[in-house]
Amino acid sequence: MAVKVDQEKCIGCGMCENLCPEGFEMKEGTAQVKNETADCVEEAISSCPAGAITKE
């Protein structure tokens, strides 16, 4: 399973990084996946206000 951030949808709010700093980081105003196996990734996916994070 791959975790992806849709850069077109990402609003750069930082919610994913705040909830899951071991899984996400902000770079140039948008979220980037740092570790897709972090335990908190699912919470970040469900909390993203833009729905920009998916797991395929």
N, CA, C and O atoms as a Tripos MOL2 file, in Angstrom:
@<TRIPOS>MOLECULE
protein
  224   223    56     0     0
PROTEIN
NO_CHARGES

@<TRIPOS>ATOM
      1 N           0.8330   -1.1890    0.0000 N.3       1 MET1
      2 CA          0.0000    0.0000    0.0000 C.3       1 MET1
      3 C           0.8790    1.2540    0.0000 C.2       1 MET1
      4 O           1.8170    1.3850    0.7860 O.2       1 MET1
      5 N           0.5430    2.1540   -0.8960 N.am      2 ALA2
      6 CA          1.3000    3.3950   -0.9950 C.3       2 ALA2
      7 C           0.4570    4.5620   -0.5070 C.2       2 ALA2
      8 O          -0.7150    4.6850   -0.8620 O.2       2 ALA2
      9 N           1.0540    5.4060    0.3000 N.am      3 VAL3
     10 CA          0.3900    6.6130    0.7770 C.3       3 VAL3
     11 C           0.8430    7.7500   -0.1180 C.2       3 VAL3
     12 O           2.0370    7.9380   -0.3520 O.2       3 VAL3
     13 N          -0.1300    8.5090   -0.6190 N.am      4 LYS4
     14 CA          0.1920    9.6120   -1.5220 C.3       4 LYS4
     15 C          -0.5240   10.8790   -1.1080 C.2       4 LYS4
     16 O          -1.6170   10.8400   -0.5440 O.2       4 LYS4
     17 N           0.1150   12.0120   -1.3980 N.am      5 VAL5
     18 CA         -0.4910   13.3180   -1.1740 C.3       5 VAL5
     19 C          -0.7330   13.9320   -2.5460 C.2       5 VAL5
     20 O           0.2020   14.1250   -3.3230 O.2       5 VAL5
     21 N          -1.9890   14.2350   -2.8360 N.am      6 ASP6
     22 CA         -2.3380   14.9030   -4.0950 C.3       6 ASP6
     23 C          -1.9510   16.3730   -3.9550 C.2       6 ASP6
     24 O          -2.6050   17.1280   -3.2360 O.2       6 ASP6
     25 N          -0.9010   16.7670   -4.6350 N.am      7 GLN7
     26 CA         -0.3770   18.1260   -4.5080 C.3       7 GLN7
     27 C          -1.3610   19.1730   -5.0280 C.2       7 GLN7
     28 O          -1.2910   20.3350   -4.6270 O.2       7 GLN7
     29 N          -2.2660   18.7810   -5.9050 N.am      8 GLU8
     30 CA         -3.2880   19.6990   -6.4220 C.3       8 GLU8
     31 C          -4.3340   20.0010   -5.3420 C.2       8 GLU8
     32 O          -4.8600   21.1130   -5.2830 O.2       8 GLU8
     33 N          -4.6350   19.0230   -4.4950 N.am      9 LYS9
     34 CA         -5.6610   19.1820   -3.4560 C.3       9 LYS9
     35 C          -5.1080   19.7270   -2.1510 C.2       9 LYS9
     36 O          -5.8310   20.3840   -1.4010 O.2       9 LYS9
     37 N          -3.8420   19.4660   -1.8690 N.am     10 CYS10
     38 CA         -3.2450   19.8620   -0.5920 C.3      10 CYS10
     39 C          -3.3070   21.3790   -0.4150 C.2      10 CYS10
     40 O          -2.8770   22.1390   -1.2830 O.2      10 CYS10
     41 N          -3.8570   21.8050    0.7370 N.am     11 ILE11
     42 CA         -3.9760   23.2400    1.0230 C.3      11 ILE11
     43 C          -2.8630   23.7380    1.9460 C.2      11 ILE11
     44 O          -2.8250   24.9160    2.2990 O.2      11 ILE11
     45 N          -1.9610   22.8370    2.3350 N.am     12 GLY12
     46 CA         -0.8120   23.2290    3.1500 C.3      12 GLY12
     47 C          -1.1390   23.6130    4.5760 C.2      12 GLY12
     48 O          -0.4340   24.4240    5.1770 O.2      12 GLY12
     49 N          -2.2010   23.0400    5.1280 N.am     13 CYS13
     50 CA         -2.6170   23.4180    6.4870 C.3      13 CYS13
     51 C          -1.7090   22.8300    7.5620 C.2      13 CYS13
     52 O          -1.6420   23.3640    8.6690 O.2      13 CYS13
     53 N          -1.0100   21.7370    7.2540 N.am     14 GLY14
     54 CA         -0.0960   21.1290    8.2150 C.3      14 GLY14
     55 C          -0.7460   20.1710    9.1950 C.2      14 GLY14
     56 O          -0.0820   19.6850   10.1100 O.2      14 GLY14
     57 N          -2.0300   19.8910    9.0220 N.am     15 MET15
     58 CA         -2.7390   18.9880    9.9330 C.3      15 MET15
     59 C          -2.0610   17.6190    9.9830 C.2      15 MET15
     60 O          -1.8770   17.0610   11.0650 O.2      15 MET15
     61 N          -1.6920   17.0800    8.8400 N.am     16 CYS16
     62 CA         -1.0690   15.7540    8.8080 C.3      16 CYS16
     63 C           0.2660   15.7390    9.5540 C.2      16 CYS16
     64 O           0.5720   14.7960   10.2840 O.2      16 CYS16
     65 N           1.0440   16.7810    9.3640 N.am     17 GLU17
     66 CA          2.3340   16.8670   10.0580 C.3      17 GLU17
     67 C           2.1330   17.0170   11.5650 C.2      17 GLU17
     68 O           2.8900   16.4410   12.3470 O.2      17 GLU17
     69 N           1.1260   17.7790   11.9810 N.am     18 ASN18
     70 CA          0.8490   17.9510   13.4100 C.3      18 ASN18
     71 C           0.3990   16.6420   14.0430 C.2      18 ASN18
     72 O           0.8230   16.3070   15.1490 O.2      18 ASN18
     73 N          -0.4660   15.8950   13.3410 N.am     19 LEU19
     74 CA         -0.9740   14.6330   13.8740 C.3      19 LEU19
     75 C           0.0270   13.4940   13.7430 C.2      19 LEU19
     76 O           0.0470   12.5790   14.5670 O.2      19 LEU19
     77 N           0.8480   13.5500   12.7170 N.am     20 CYS20
     78 CA          1.7440   12.4290   12.4070 C.3      20 CYS20
     79 C           3.1000   12.9290   11.9050 C.2      20 CYS20
     80 O           3.4300   12.7540   10.7320 O.2      20 CYS20
     81 N           3.8850   13.5510   12.7880 N.am     21 PRO21
     82 CA          5.1680   14.1020   12.3490 C.3      21 PRO21
     83 C           6.1570   13.0480   11.8580 C.2      21 PRO21
     84 O           7.0650   13.3600   11.0870 O.2      21 PRO21
     85 N           5.9850   11.7930   12.3030 N.am     22 GLU22
     86 CA          6.8830   10.7590   11.8030 C.3      22 GLU22
     87 C           6.4690   10.2700   10.4090 C.2      22 GLU22
     88 O           7.2350    9.5790    9.7380 O.2      22 GLU22
     89 N           5.2700   10.6280    9.9840 N.am     23 GLY23
     90 CA          4.7720   10.1810    8.6830 C.3      23 GLY23
     91 C           4.7580   11.2450    7.6030 C.2      23 GLY23
     92 O           4.8530   10.9320    6.4160 O.2      23 GLY23
     93 N           4.6400   12.5170    8.0140 N.am     24 PHE24
     94 CA          4.5140   13.6040    7.0410 C.3      24 PHE24
     95 C           5.3810   14.7850    7.4130 C.2      24 PHE24
     96 O           5.7140   14.9920    8.5800 O.2      24 PHE24
     97 N           5.7460   15.5630    6.3930 N.am     25 GLU25
     98 CA          6.4710   16.8060    6.6120 C.3      25 GLU25
     99 C           6.0150   17.8110    5.5740 C.2      25 GLU25
    100 O           5.5840   17.4460    4.4800 O.2      25 GLU25
    101 N           6.1170   19.0770    5.9310 N.am     26 MET26
    102 CA          5.7460   20.1390    5.0100 C.3      26 MET26
    103 C           6.9900   20.5940    4.2570 C.2      26 MET26
    104 O           8.0270   20.8760    4.8590 O.2      26 MET26
    105 N           6.8740   20.6610    2.9370 N.am     27 LYS27
    106 CA          7.9580   21.1550    2.0910 C.3      27 LYS27
    107 C           7.3620   22.0720    1.0420 C.2      27 LYS27
    108 O           6.4390   21.6980    0.3190 O.2      27 LYS27
    109 N           7.8990   23.2720    0.9690 N.am     28 GLU28
    110 CA          7.4590   24.2540   -0.0220 C.3      28 GLU28
    111 C           5.9500   24.4580   -0.0020 C.2      28 GLU28
    112 O           5.3240   24.6310   -1.0480 O.2      28 GLU28
    113 N           5.3680   24.4380    1.2000 N.am     29 GLY29
    114 CA          3.9630   24.7550    1.3540 C.3      29 GLY29
    115 C           2.9780   23.6140    1.1780 C.2      29 GLY29
    116 O           1.7700   23.8220    1.2900 O.2      29 GLY29
    117 N           3.4710   22.4120    0.9040 N.am     30 THR30
    118 CA          2.5700   21.2710    0.7960 C.3      30 THR30
    119 C           3.1370   20.0780    1.5560 C.2      30 THR30
    120 O           4.3290   20.0120    1.8560 O.2      30 THR30
    121 N           2.2500   19.1440    1.8570 N.am     31 ALA31
    122 CA          2.6520   17.9590    2.6150 C.3      31 ALA31
    123 C           3.3770   16.9590    1.7340 C.2      31 ALA31
    124 O           3.0770   16.8130    0.5490 O.2      31 ALA31
    125 N           4.3330   16.2770    2.3340 N.am     32 GLN32
    126 CA          5.0810   15.2110    1.6720 C.3      32 GLN32
    127 C           5.0710   13.9940    2.5940 C.2      32 GLN32
    128 O           5.1370   14.1260    3.8160 O.2      32 GLN32
    129 N           4.9880   12.8200    1.9980 N.am     33 VAL33
    130 CA          5.0420   11.5890    2.7950 C.3      33 VAL33
    131 C           6.4920   11.3430    3.1870 C.2      33 VAL33
    132 O           7.3850   11.3320    2.3400 O.2      33 VAL33
    133 N           6.7080   11.1460    4.4740 N.am     34 LYS34
    134 CA          8.0500   10.8900    5.0000 C.3      34 LYS34
    135 C           8.2130    9.4050    5.3350 C.2      34 LYS34
    136 O           9.2600    8.8110    5.0770 O.2      34 LYS34
    137 N           7.1570    8.8140    5.9160 N.am     35 ASN35
    138 CA          7.1940    7.4070    6.3070 C.3      35 ASN35
    139 C           5.7740    6.8480    6.2330 C.2      35 ASN35
    140 O           4.9730    7.0610    7.1430 O.2      35 ASN35
    141 N           5.4670    6.1400    5.1590 N.am     36 GLU36
    142 CA          4.0960    5.6640    4.9560 C.3      36 GLU36
    143 C           3.7090    4.5150    5.8740 C.2      36 GLU36
    144 O           2.5460    4.1120    5.8920 O.2      36 GLU36
    145 N           4.6590    3.9800    6.6360 N.am     37 THR37
    146 CA          4.3410    2.8900    7.5690 C.3      37 THR37
    147 C           4.1880    3.3700    9.0160 C.2      37 THR37
    148 O           4.0190    2.5540    9.9220 O.2      37 THR37
    149 N           4.2450    4.6750    9.2350 N.am     38 ALA38
    150 CA          4.0740    5.2200   10.5860 C.3      38 ALA38
    151 C           2.6790    4.8550   11.1090 C.2      38 ALA38
    152 O           1.7100    4.8260   10.3500 O.2      38 ALA38
    153 N           2.5950    4.5810   12.3970 N.am     39 ASP39
    154 CA          1.3360    4.1520   13.0140 C.3      39 ASP39
    155 C           0.2130    5.1870   12.9120 C.2      39 ASP39
    156 O          -0.9630    4.8270   12.9590 O.2      39 ASP39
    157 N           0.5580    6.4450   12.7770 N.am     40 CYS40
    158 CA         -0.4440    7.5150   12.8000 C.3      40 CYS40
    159 C          -0.9270    7.9360   11.4110 C.2      40 CYS40
    160 O          -1.7200    8.8710   11.3030 O.2      40 CYS40
    161 N          -0.4740    7.2770   10.3560 N.am     41 VAL41
    162 CA         -0.8300    7.6620    8.9870 C.3      41 VAL41
    163 C          -2.3440    7.6220    8.7580 C.2      41 VAL41
    164 O          -2.9000    8.5280    8.1370 O.2      41 VAL41
    165 N          -3.0080    6.5830    9.2540 N.am     42 GLU42
    166 CA         -4.4590    6.4590    9.0600 C.3      42 GLU42
    167 C          -5.2070    7.6500    9.6670 C.2      42 GLU42
    168 O          -6.1530    8.1610    9.0680 O.2      42 GLU42
    169 N          -4.7830    8.0880   10.8480 N.am     43 GLU43
    170 CA         -5.4210    9.2400   11.4930 C.3      43 GLU43
    171 C          -5.2280   10.5000   10.6540 C.2      43 GLU43
    172 O          -6.1510   11.3010   10.5090 O.2      43 GLU43
    173 N          -4.0400   10.6700   10.1080 N.am     44 ALA44
    174 CA         -3.7690   11.8350    9.2700 C.3      44 ALA44
    175 C          -4.6220   11.8070    7.9990 C.2      44 ALA44
    176 O          -5.1340   12.8400    7.5700 O.2      44 ALA44
    177 N          -4.7720   10.6290    7.4040 N.am     45 ILE45
    178 CA         -5.5960   10.5000    6.1990 C.3      45 ILE45
    179 C          -7.0310   10.9180    6.4950 C.2      45 ILE45
    180 O          -7.6230   11.6970    5.7470 O.2      45 ILE45
    181 N          -7.5850   10.4050    7.5780 N.am     46 SER46
    182 CA         -8.9810   10.6990    7.8970 C.3      46 SER46
    183 C          -9.1840   12.1350    8.3880 C.2      46 SER46
    184 O         -10.3090   12.6350    8.3620 O.2      46 SER46
    185 N          -8.1280   12.8020    8.8300 N.am     47 SER47
    186 CA         -8.2450   14.1630    9.3510 C.3      47 SER47
    187 C          -7.9300   15.2470    8.3350 C.2      47 SER47
    188 O          -8.1310   16.4280    8.6210 O.2      47 SER47
    189 N          -7.4510   14.8880    7.1760 N.am     48 CYS48
    190 CA         -7.0830   15.8830    6.1570 C.3      48 CYS48
    191 C          -8.3350   16.6200    5.6830 C.2      48 CYS48
    192 O          -9.2290   16.0010    5.1060 O.2      48 CYS48
    193 N          -8.4120   17.9420    5.9180 N.am     49 PRO49
    194 CA         -9.6190   18.6830    5.5400 C.3      49 PRO49
    195 C          -9.8230   18.7740    4.0310 C.2      49 PRO49
    196 O         -10.9470   18.9890    3.5770 O.2      49 PRO49
    197 N          -8.7730   18.6170    3.2570 N.am     50 ALA50
    198 CA         -8.8840   18.7080    1.8020 C.3      50 ALA50
    199 C          -9.0500   17.3420    1.1410 C.2      50 ALA50
    200 O          -9.3050   17.2530   -0.0600 O.2      50 ALA50
    201 N          -8.9040   16.2740    1.9380 N.am     51 GLY51
    202 CA         -8.9830   14.9370    1.3590 C.3      51 GLY51
    203 C          -7.8580   14.6510    0.3950 C.2      51 GLY51
    204 O          -8.0250   13.9090   -0.5720 O.2      51 GLY51
    205 N          -6.7000   15.2500    0.6660 N.am     52 ALA52
    206 CA         -5.5730   15.1530   -0.2620 C.3      52 ALA52
    207 C          -4.7040   13.9110   -0.0690 C.2      52 ALA52
    208 O          -3.8870   13.5860   -0.9300 O.2      52 ALA52
    209 N          -4.8760   13.2190    1.0530 N.am     53 ILE53
    210 CA         -4.0310   12.0570    1.3400 C.3      53 ILE53
    211 C          -4.8170   10.7700    1.0790 C.2      53 ILE53
    212 O          -5.9340   10.5980    1.5670 O.2      53 ILE53
    213 N          -4.2170    9.8830    0.3100 N.am     54 THR54
    214 CA         -4.8670    8.6090    0.0140 C.3      54 THR54
    215 C          -3.9100    7.4690    0.2470 C.2      54 THR54
    216 O          -2.6920    7.6460    0.2600 O.2      54 THR54
    217 N          -4.4790    6.2970    0.4320 N.am     55 LYS55
    218 CA         -3.6960    5.0740    0.5920 C.3      55 LYS55
    219 C          -4.1860    4.1030   -0.4640 C.2      55 LYS55
    220 O          -5.3590    3.7300   -0.4840 O.2      55 LYS55
    221 N          -3.2840    3.6990   -1.3400 N.am     56 GLU56
    222 CA         -3.6570    2.8380   -2.4600 C.3      56 GLU56
    223 C          -3.0390    1.4750   -2.3150 C.2      56 GLU56
    224 O          -3.2420    0.6110   -3.1670 O.2      56 GLU56
@<TRIPOS>BOND
     1     1     2 1
     2     2     3 1
     3     3     4 2
     4     3     5 am
     5     5     6 1
     6     6     7 1
     7     7     8 2
     8     7     9 am
     9     9    10 1
    10    10    11 1
    11    11    12 2
    12    11    13 am
    13    13    14 1
    14    14    15 1
    15    15    16 2
    16    15    17 am
    17    17    18 1
    18    18    19 1
    19    19    20 2
    20    19    21 am
    21    21    22 1
    22    22    23 1
    23    23    24 2
    24    23    25 am
    25    25    26 1
    26    26    27 1
    27    27    28 2
    28    27    29 am
    29    29    30 1
    30    30    31 1
    31    31    32 2
    32    31    33 am
    33    33    34 1
    34    34    35 1
    35    35    36 2
    36    35    37 am
    37    37    38 1
    38    38    39 1
    39    39    40 2
    40    39    41 am
    41    41    42 1
    42    42    43 1
    43    43    44 2
    44    43    45 am
    45    45    46 1
    46    46    47 1
    47    47    48 2
    48    47    49 am
    49    49    50 1
    50    50    51 1
    51    51    52 2
    52    51    53 am
    53    53    54 1
    54    54    55 1
    55    55    56 2
    56    55    57 am
    57    57    58 1
    58    58    59 1
    59    59    60 2
    60    59    61 am
    61    61    62 1
    62    62    63 1
    63    63    64 2
    64    63    65 am
    65    65    66 1
    66    66    67 1
    67    67    68 2
    68    67    69 am
    69    69    70 1
    70    70    71 1
    71    71    72 2
    72    71    73 am
    73    73    74 1
    74    74    75 1
    75    75    76 2
    76    75    77 am
    77    77    78 1
    78    78    79 1
    79    79    80 2
    80    79    81 am
    81    81    82 1
    82    82    83 1
    83    83    84 2
    84    83    85 am
    85    85    86 1
    86    86    87 1
    87    87    88 2
    88    87    89 am
    89    89    90 1
    90    90    91 1
    91    91    92 2
    92    91    93 am
    93    93    94 1
    94    94    95 1
    95    95    96 2
    96    95    97 am
    97    97    98 1
    98    98    99 1
    99    99   100 2
   100    99   101 am
   101   101   102 1
   102   102   103 1
   103   103   104 2
   104   103   105 am
   105   105   106 1
   106   106   107 1
   107   107   108 2
   108   107   109 am
   109   109   110 1
   110   110   111 1
   111   111   112 2
   112   111   113 am
   113   113   114 1
   114   114   115 1
   115   115   116 2
   116   115   117 am
   117   117   118 1
   118   118   119 1
   119   119   120 2
   120   119   121 am
   121   121   122 1
   122   122   123 1
   123   123   124 2
   124   123   125 am
   125   125   126 1
   126   126   127 1
   127   127   128 2
   128   127   129 am
   129   129   130 1
   130   130   131 1
   131   131   132 2
   132   131   133 am
   133   133   134 1
   134   134   135 1
   135   135   136 2
   136   135   137 am
   137   137   138 1
   138   138   139 1
   139   139   140 2
   140   139   141 am
   141   141   142 1
   142   142   143 1
   143   143   144 2
   144   143   145 am
   145   145   146 1
   146   146   147 1
   147   147   148 2
   148   147   149 am
   149   149   150 1
   150   150   151 1
   151   151   152 2
   152   151   153 am
   153   153   154 1
   154   154   155 1
   155   155   156 2
   156   155   157 am
   157   157   158 1
   158   158   159 1
   159   159   160 2
   160   159   161 am
   161   161   162 1
   162   162   163 1
   163   163   164 2
   164   163   165 am
   165   165   166 1
   166   166   167 1
   167   167   168 2
   168   167   169 am
   169   169   170 1
   170   170   171 1
   171   171   172 2
   172   171   173 am
   173   173   174 1
   174   174   175 1
   175   175   176 2
   176   175   177 am
   177   177   178 1
   178   178   179 1
   179   179   180 2
   180   179   181 am
   181   181   182 1
   182   182   183 1
   183   183   184 2
   184   183   185 am
   185   185   186 1
   186   186   187 1
   187   187   188 2
   188   187   189 am
   189   189   190 1
   190   190   191 1
   191   191   192 2
   192   191   193 am
   193   193   194 1
   194   194   195 1
   195   195   196 2
   196   195   197 am
   197   197   198 1
   198   198   199 1
   199   199   200 2
   200   199   201 am
   201   201   202 1
   202   202   203 1
   203   203   204 2
   204   203   205 am
   205   205   206 1
   206   206   207 1
   207   207   208 2
   208   207   209 am
   209   209   210 1
   210   210   211 1
   211   211   212 2
   212   211   213 am
   213   213   214 1
   214   214   215 1
   215   215   216 2
   216   215   217 am
   217   217   218 1
   218   218   219 1
   219   219   220 2
   220   219   221 am
   221   221   222 1
   222   222   223 1
   223   223   224 2
@<TRIPOS>SUBSTRUCTURE
     1 MET1         2 RESIDUE 1 A MET
     2 ALA2         6 RESIDUE 1 A ALA
     3 VAL3        10 RESIDUE 1 A VAL
     4 LYS4        14 RESIDUE 1 A LYS
     5 VAL5        18 RESIDUE 1 A VAL
     6 ASP6        22 RESIDUE 1 A ASP
     7 GLN7        26 RESIDUE 1 A GLN
     8 GLU8        30 RESIDUE 1 A GLU
     9 LYS9        34 RESIDUE 1 A LYS
    10 CYS10       38 RESIDUE 1 A CYS
    11 ILE11       42 RESIDUE 1 A ILE
    12 GLY12       46 RESIDUE 1 A GLY
    13 CYS13       50 RESIDUE 1 A CYS
    14 GLY14       54 RESIDUE 1 A GLY
    15 MET15       58 RESIDUE 1 A MET
    16 CYS16       62 RESIDUE 1 A CYS
    17 GLU17       66 RESIDUE 1 A GLU
    18 ASN18       70 RESIDUE 1 A ASN
    19 LEU19       74 RESIDUE 1 A LEU
    20 CYS20       78 RESIDUE 1 A CYS
    21 PRO21       82 RESIDUE 1 A PRO
    22 GLU22       86 RESIDUE 1 A GLU
    23 GLY23       90 RESIDUE 1 A GLY
    24 PHE24       94 RESIDUE 1 A PHE
    25 GLU25       98 RESIDUE 1 A GLU
    26 MET26      102 RESIDUE 1 A MET
    27 LYS27      106 RESIDUE 1 A LYS
    28 GLU28      110 RESIDUE 1 A GLU
    29 GLY29      114 RESIDUE 1 A GLY
    30 THR30      118 RESIDUE 1 A THR
    31 ALA31      122 RESIDUE 1 A ALA
    32 GLN32      126 RESIDUE 1 A GLN
    33 VAL33      130 RESIDUE 1 A VAL
    34 LYS34      134 RESIDUE 1 A LYS
    35 ASN35      138 RESIDUE 1 A ASN
    36 GLU36      142 RESIDUE 1 A GLU
    37 THR37      146 RESIDUE 1 A THR
    38 ALA38      150 RESIDUE 1 A ALA
    39 ASP39      154 RESIDUE 1 A ASP
    40 CYS40      158 RESIDUE 1 A CYS
    41 VAL41      162 RESIDUE 1 A VAL
    42 GLU42      166 RESIDUE 1 A GLU
    43 GLU43      170 RESIDUE 1 A GLU
    44 ALA44      174 RESIDUE 1 A ALA
    45 ILE45      178 RESIDUE 1 A ILE
    46 SER46      182 RESIDUE 1 A SER
    47 SER47      186 RESIDUE 1 A SER
    48 CYS48      190 RESIDUE 1 A CYS
    49 PRO49      194 RESIDUE 1 A PRO
    50 ALA50      198 RESIDUE 1 A ALA
    51 GLY51      202 RESIDUE 1 A GLY
    52 ALA52      206 RESIDUE 1 A ALA
    53 ILE53      210 RESIDUE 1 A ILE
    54 THR54      214 RESIDUE 1 A THR
    55 LYS55      218 RESIDUE 1 A LYS
    56 GLU56      222 RESIDUE 1 A GLU
